Structure formats: structure tokens, C-alpha cells
């Protein structure tokens, strides 16, 4: 649309508003509208049988009306945004959208009156209105409302995107999500399903005896994950703080305090790049259960994913980007060593020294750093050769101790820990441990992390003395897990990018004129 044409449209809408205000009919002074039903509530009370009978003009309609169509002939009130207009001689049709969908309004001059009908004709697409009238079915079978009263509730001063092309610019859609939700029904459905996914997770965990809690976002020590934090300054205390990168260390304090099953769903912040699966501000869920281990966390994960898919989607078979994944079958369980052996042909059970690990990496063109140990190189092999093949639900178990500073060692093989990552579609979906509860071992792990930090690893942890004090009080054997909620929503809604499941994703500011 040309700038001059847009400017004229904007002026026309403002002139209409000024006219209304001059008449004492300012829509922005209206504070409420009593809506009796949504569009879906009205439509759901009709059946295909009745529509067919109405089309044929059958006398049977009157017989079935009371049983099947309690709204037929009933006066209702609806409210929503005008999405289309047509007609406008002595009869006009508009479609009004609410959260549940759209419904047609049939507006007739003889019913509304000449003065009100003329006001109706001045309404624009995008205006928000309330309407009252009688429900009926048109000759074409469309459920509609025969309007006898219309109220303009909000004047739209900016035009919506052109109807047939909608809002297709991806960057603009993310920046102006409010318009995206108006114009794209699939986008609205995605976020409704996201809400249902979160509700289903909570319902499942609450039913398993878990307690939902909240822990601090502003922390002095951002630990619990390998990530670079955002930093800020608290003026009142004249102290530097960080935004949390994980929920782990505070939730474990609660396990120490006697809350045997806790979980939190909340935002965490990691100072990293943007791509289709990463946003610096994202939703994480972590849960901790006393007296179980990482095998218990596998069972919980499998049962919860299956429950959520069935409840939200009505099936345990999901399709993402044309690929079907079956949550109904038992999830595969494989060790990291076996996964690397399977997909890279390298058996780390036969590699006993760092030199041998480096030689294998050189041979297979796996890049590593001087600080990397044998376990780090195993993980690099896994990321390079195995991850992309893990399409169906898979638990990858028993990680090297070097990359797992908060995890219990395997008693029979202390080079590895009781940890798993859950994969689907080649993505890491969750990370779980048999939690380390030995304070002496934990302090040594923190010390090793601080050495890495000194060597330039900005994602390494530092010692959290208050957390260490909690461990010294005593933490029972515990299983813990962190779920990437946004990636879960991507898979269950078939969304190509994380920004498609974040209502307001992080965006680079637009350049100022």
C-alpha cells in the first residue's frame, strides 16, 4: 500500500472517530459489554442433520428444534472484531471474530432502523463491536445472528493487512504478534495449544504428588547449567546480580528442606545466540523427586510425554515436518558410548587415555580444545555423529563425568555418571540426573569448574557456598530433570522455529530513522 493511500485511510478513520465523539458516542468511553455466548458455543449446538432440514425447508425442523438447537430463535449477544463486510444496500453481512472463531452477522435496515443502519455502514474492518440478535440459519446453511442492536466498542485506527495475503512477513509477524494472532488462525491455535500443554503438564505432575514452587530469578550465583549468564546491578544493595540460567540449585535446597517432590515452570535467561531452537529467554521446567534415580526420571518422562500428547492432541503419534514420531511405543534407551559406537564406529570402551581420544578425534575430523579431556571428546563425537539420528523418542544414558558436574557417578564405573538426555527429532528435549548429594565430591567438582572458568570457559560454574551448606545438612538420594518446554511445544504443534511458540520472542531492535 502506497504511503499516501495509507495516510488517507488513517485520516478517514480518525475523522469517523471525531464524528462519533462529536455526537457523544465515543467508543473508548464504553467500559463493558455483556456477552452471552462465544461463536463456538452457538455453532456447537447445531447439527448437520438440522442444517440439511433447514436447507430443504422441512417441517421436521420444528420437531427437532428443541432437542438439537437450543439457540435457534434465541436472542444472544456476541462481541468481537469485524473481519469482513459485504452487501450494504438495505442488507449487510459481517463476520466477527472472537477467541473461538468467527460468526456471521445479518444486518437489515428494516430491523435496525435507518439511523443505526447508516452508522453500521460506516464501521471499518478491524473495529470491535458487540451485537445482539436472534440466531438463525441462512439458506446456504450458515449459522448467523439476525442483529437488532449493534454497539461500537473500539474504533480501529490502523487498517489490518490485506485479507487474502494476510500477514506473511515473518519478522513483522514476530514483532507485531497482536496482528499475527488476528490474521492467522493457525497461529492463534498454536498458542492455545501451548497453554493446554502447560496445563496438562501441571495436571499430570500434581496428580503424581509434586508441589509447584517458585524460586528467585535474580541470583548472586547463576549455577546449575553450562551457560553464560546475563548480568545486572541491584542499586538498592549496590551489588551485581545475574539472571538465572537454571532452576536447579534452589529446587535442590527444597529437597533438603523436606519437600520430596517439587517442580517449577519458569523463564530462564542465557546470554547466547538466536536460532530456530534457541532464544535467550525461554521456558524451562525442572523437577526433583527424593528417593529415586535417573531410571525413575526416565519412567516419569515417558509417561508424562505420552499423557500430554494424548490429552492435548488426542493421539500419541505426532507428526513434525512430515516425520511421524510415536510416543505410544516404549522409548529407546542407549548409552552415549553405544550411540557413538553405533553411529561413528568408534568404541570409547577401548579408548583408555586422553592421547587415544585425541587421536580418534583427529582421524574423524572432530575439533576439540586443549582443555578438553577424554569425556569431553566422547561428547563431541556424540554431538557430531549421533544426535541427528535420534528421531524417535530416545534416552541417551551414562555421560562422562567431565561434562556432568552435578551428577552421581556410576558405582561400577566412576568415569561415567547416572545421567540421561532425552532426544526426539534429533533434538535434546530434556536432561536428567541421579543428583549428586555428596558434599565433598560436589566441592571438588565445583573446584574443577572454577579451574575451567579461569582457563576462559565462560559457561563454567562457580562454587555456591549456600548450596554447599544445604548439601552438608544432607540431601536424600534424588532424581532430577530439566525439560525444554518451548521445544516440546514446537514438536506438539508442528512449529518450525522456537519463535513460533513464543508469543513475544527476542528481536533485534529496529534501526531508528
N, C-alpha and C positions, 0 to 999 in steps of 0.2 A: 504494500500500500504506500503510495506516494506521501511524503511528509505534508504537502499542502492539503491533500484529501483528508488525511488523518486529523490535521488541525481543524478542518471544517467540521468533521464528525464530532470532535471533542467539544467544539463550541456549541453545536446543536444540542448536545446532551446537557451542557451547562445551562443553556437557555431554557430548556424544558424544566430543569430543576428550579431555576429562578422564577419561572411562571408558577410552578406549584407552590413555592414559598410565598409568592405574592398573593396567592389565593388562600393562604393559611393552611395548605395541605403538605407541609414539609415532611417527606417520608422519614427523615432522620430523627424526627421528634416522636415517632411511634416506638413504644417501649416493649410491646409484646403482641403476639398473635396466638390465639388458641387454636392449635391444630389438633384435629380429632384422629386422623389416620395418616400413615405414610402411603406412598404409591403402591408399595408391595402388599401392604395389609389389605388394600382394596382389591388388587388384582388376584391375590391368592384365594379369594372367596368365590371365584368364578371357575367354572369347569368347561372343558372343551365341548362337552355334551350340550350345555346350555347355550354356548355361542352358536353352535350349529342350529339349534332350535330357533334362536332369535333370527338368524340369517334367513331361515325358511318362513319366519312369521308363524311358527306353530303355536297352536292353542295350549300345547303341553307346557309352555313356558310358565304360565301362571301356576300350574300344578307343582312344578319343581322349584319355583322361586323361593319359597320359604325355607326349603330344606337345603338348597345348594347356594343361594345367593342372598345372604342376609343384607348385603349392601345395595342390592338392586332396588332403585327407587328411594334409597335412604339419603338424607342430606348429610354431607360430610364437609369437613374443612381441611384443606391441604395447603402446604406452603413450599416454596422452592424458587429456583432460578429459571427464568424463561430461556429456553434453548432454541426454540424455533417459533416462527409466526407465519401464518398464511391466511388467505381469504381477505377479510377486512371490508367487504361490501356491507351487507347487513348481518353477515355471519363471519366470525373469525375462529381460527383454531390456533392454539398454542400448546407446546409441550413444556411442561415444568419438571425440572429435575430436583430430586431430594437425595438423601443418602442411599436409599434403596433402589432408585431407578428413575423412570420418568412416567408421567401420566398425561393424557391429553385433556385439555380444557376446551369445551364447546361454548363459545360466547356469542349470544344472539342479541341484536339490538332491541328486539321486541321484549325480551326478558329483562335485560339490564337497564333499559331506559336510554334515551338519546344522549343525555348529558354524560352519563357514566360510560356509555359506549364510545363516545368521542375521546374521553380520557384514556380508555383502554387502547384505542388505536395509536395513541402517542407513546405507548410503552415500547421499550427497546429490548432486543435480545441482550441478556445479561442482567436485566432488572430482577429483583427478588420481590415476589408477590405472595399474597395469601388469597385464597379463593374458597368460596362456599357454594355448594350446589348439590344437585341430585345425581347420583351415579346411574349411568345407563350404558348400553352397548350400541355403537353405531351400526349402520347397515353393513359395513365392512368387517364387523366383529371386534372393533377396538373398544376396550373399556375406557370410558370417558366420564367427565363431570360436566353436567349442564349448569353453567355458572349463573348465579343470580346476585353475586356480590364479589367484587374484587378490591383488594387493598394493596397499594404500592407500599412495600415495607422498606425498600432500599433502592436508590437510584444508582445504576451502574454508569460511571462517568468515563470509563475506558471500554472500548469495544473488545469483545472476545476474538480470538483468532478465527479466520475464515472457516466456515462449517465443515467443508468436505476434506480439507487438508489438515485441519486441526493444528495441534502444536507438535511439530515434528523435530525441531531443533533440539538436540539432546542437551546441550549446555544450557539453553534457555529453560528447558523443562526442569532441570535440577535447580536453577536459580529462582524460578518462579513456580514452585511446586503447587501453589494455590490455583494457578491457571491449568497446570497439568492435570490436577485432580478433577477440575471442571470438565475439561475437554476429552480426557481419555479414561473411559470406563474401566479398562483393564488395570490402569494404574491405581485407581480407587480400590478395585478388588484386591490387588496385591497388598495394600496396607491394611485392609480389613482382615485379610488372612494372616498378616503378621500379628495383628492384635489377637486373633484366635489362637495362633501358635503359642504366644506367650501365656495366654490364659490356660491353654491345655497343659503346658509345662508346669505351671503353678499348681493346677488341679492334680496332676499326677504326683508331684513331689509332696504336696500337702497330704495326699492320701497315703503316702509312704511314711508319714510321720516326721517330715522335715519341717523346720521352722525357718520362715523367711526373715532375714535381718538386713540391716543397713550399716555400712561401715564408712569411714572417712574417705573423701576424695582428695582433700588436701593433706599431704603427709610429709613428714620430715625425711623419711627414708622410703623411696619408691622401690620396693623389692617384690619378689615372687615371680619374676619373669625376666627373660633376657631381652631388654628393650631400652631404648634411650628415652628418658622422661622429658616432659615439658617442665620448665622451672618458672617460679613466680616469687614475688616478695609480699610478705604479710606486714603491712605498715604498722598495725597496732602493736605487734610484738617485735618489730624490726628484725624479722627472721626470714630467711629464704625457705620456701616450701616447694614441693613438687606435686604435680598431678599424678594420681596413682596409675600404675601400669598393670596392676593385678589386684585381685581381691584376697589373695591367699593368706598373707601373714596375719591379718586381723581376724579372718574366719577361723584360723587355727587357734588363735587366742581364745575364741569362744568354745572350741572343743576342750581346751584346757579348763575353761571355766565350768564345764559340765553340760553344755548344750551338745548332745550326742549327734544330732543331725541338723545341719544348718545349710542354707543356701542364700545366695544373693544374686539378683539380676540387676546390673547397673553399668553405667558408662565408665570406660577406662580410656586412657589417653597415652598414645605412643608417638614419639616425635620421629616419624618415619614417612616414607613417600606415599604417593597416591597411585593406586592402580585398580584394576577391576575387582580385586579381592581385599584391598586394604584402604582403610580410611583412618586418619589419626585419632578420631574419636569414634569409638564403636561400642557395641553392647556385648558384654561378657557375662556368662553365668558360671559361678563356681559353687560347688557343694562339697561338704565334708561329712563323712559318716564314721563314727567311732566303732571300733571293734570289727572292722572289715579291712580288706586289702584291695589291690588293683583288680583282682578277679571279680570281687563284688561290684566294683565300678563298671566293669565290662557288662555284667548282667544288667545293672541299672540302666546303662546307656542303651543297650539293645532293646530293653523293654520300653524305655521312655520314647525313643525314636519311633518305635512301632505304634505305640499308643497315640502319639501326637499326629502321625500321618493318617491313621485310621479315623481319628476324631475330626481332624480339620479337612482332610481330603476325601474321606470315605473309602480309602484303599491304602494298602501297604506297598503298592507298586507305584513308584513315581517316575516321571519322565523329565529329564533335564537336557535341553539342547538335543532332543531326539534320541537320547540314550535312556533306556529303562534300567532302573535300579530297584531291586526287590528287598524291601525291609522285612518281608514276611519270612524269609529263609534265615537259618542260623548264620550269624556273621562269621566270616573267616577270621582265624586267629593265626598269626605268623610272627616269629621273632624277627628283629631287624637283621640279625646275621643271616637267617634263612632267606629273607627277602632280597638281600644283596647277592647272596649266592644264586638265587633263582633268576634274577633279572640282570646281574652284571657278570655272573660266572666267577666271582671271587669269594673264596671261603675264608672269612676272618677267624674261624676256629683254628686255621692253620697258620695264621699270622700272629706271631708272638711278640714282636718288637716294633718300636716306632720306625726303625730303619726299613723293615719289611713293609710296613704300611705305606711309607713314603714311596718305596719302590713300586708298589702296586698302583698307587695314585699316579705316579709318573707314567707308568705303562698305559694306563687307561685315560690319560689326559684329564685327571681330576685335579683342579687347582686347590692348593692349601697354603696356609701361612706358617711361618716359622714357629709360632706359639702353639700350633695345633698338635695334639697328642694322637695316639692310636685311635682312641674312641671318637675324637673329632673327625678323623679321616673316614672312619666307618660311616658316620652320619653323612658326610659329604658324598660318599658313594651311594648311600640310600637316596638322598635328595636328587642326585644326578641320574640314577638308573631305575629306581624302583617306584617312586611316588606316582608318576604318570600312569602306571599300570593298575593302580588300586582304585578301580571304578566302582565295583560292588562294595558294600559295607565290609570293612576290614579293620581288625585291631592289629597294629604292629607293636610288638611287645619287646621288653627287655633291652632297653637302651644302654649305651656305655655310660659309666659313672661320670666321665668328664663333662658331659652335657646335661647332667641332671643333679644340680646342687642341693635339691630339697627332697630327694627320694631315697628310700631304703635300698641298701644293697641286697642282691640276691645271696642268701646264706651260702649256697653251694658254689657261687661264682662271683666274688666281690668286685670283679671288673665291670659288672653289669648291675642294673638296678631294676626294681619292680615298677616298671613304668610302661604305659602304652599310649600310642596316639591312634585316634580313630580317623579313618580315611573313607571318603566317598568321592567319586568323580575325580580322583587324583588330588583331592584337597584334604588338608588336615582340618578335621571338624571338631576334635576335642583332644585334650591332653590330660592324662591321669597318672596318679602315683599310688603306691603304698607309701604313705607320708613318712619322712624321716622324723623320728621322735627322740633320737639320741642326741642330747645337747652337746656332748663332747665331739661327736662326729660332725654335727652341724656347724660348730665353731670352726673346725678345720676346713670344712667346705667353704664357709664364708671367707676364711683367710685366703684360700686358693682363688676365690673370686676377686678379692681385692688385689691380689698379685696380677691378675689379668687386667684389671682396671688400670693399674699402674703401667702396664705394658701397652695401653692405648685402646683396650676394649671398652667402648663407651656403653655397652649393653650389660656389662658385668654388674653383679650385686655388691653391696657393701654390708657390713655386719649391722644387724638391727639388734641393739642391746636389749631393748624391752622384749622383743620376741624371744631372744635367748633366755631372758629371765622367765618367761612363760614356759618354755621347754624345760627349764630346770625345776619348775614347780611340778611338772610331769604331764605329758600328753599320752593318752592311750593309743594303742595301735589304731591307725586311721587310714581310710581310703579317701582320696580327694580327686576331683576332676574339674577342668575348666572347659566350657562349651562356647564356641563362637556362634552366638545367636544369629548374627547377620548372615553368615554363610548358610546356616540351617534354613533361614528364611529364603535365601536365594534358591536353594535346591527345591524346597517345597512349593515355591511359587514360579519356578522356571524363569528366574530373572537373570539376565546375562552379567550384571555388574552389581557390586555392593551398593553403589549409589541408587540403584533401582529399588532397594529395600530400606534406604534411609530417607526419611521424609525431607530432611534438610542436610544433605551431605556437605562436607567441607569443600569450598570452592575458592579458587584464586580470585582475589578482588578484581573487579573490572577497573581498567585504567580510567583515571579521571580526565575529563575533557580539558 
